[in-house]
Amino acid sequence: MAVTEFNIQGNAWNNVATGASGLSNTIDLHGRYQIALIGSVNGATTLTIEATLDQINWYATNERIFLVGSGDFHKTFVLPVPFLRIRSSLNITATVSVCATG
């Protein structure tokens, strides 16, 4: 997947099918650790935030978004790592933007 910047509309997924257990673009946080995710999905899924120090070894975090159907969502959390990505448990169409500060 591509590495993209934070604070850009649709930087993780931009109105695309995620695929079952599909991965978003990798987001380079540039040392920012206060994270906000905003977006929308067209169906039920669980979004799991994954983190890495080196873009090779990825780890699922305890940050998850449980979505029971289509609609908008947001989540804020602290994640002091250089890179993150999102895994969708089911194949849905998603637009997700990652914002970072701090």
Disulfide bonds with the S-S distance in Angstrom:
none
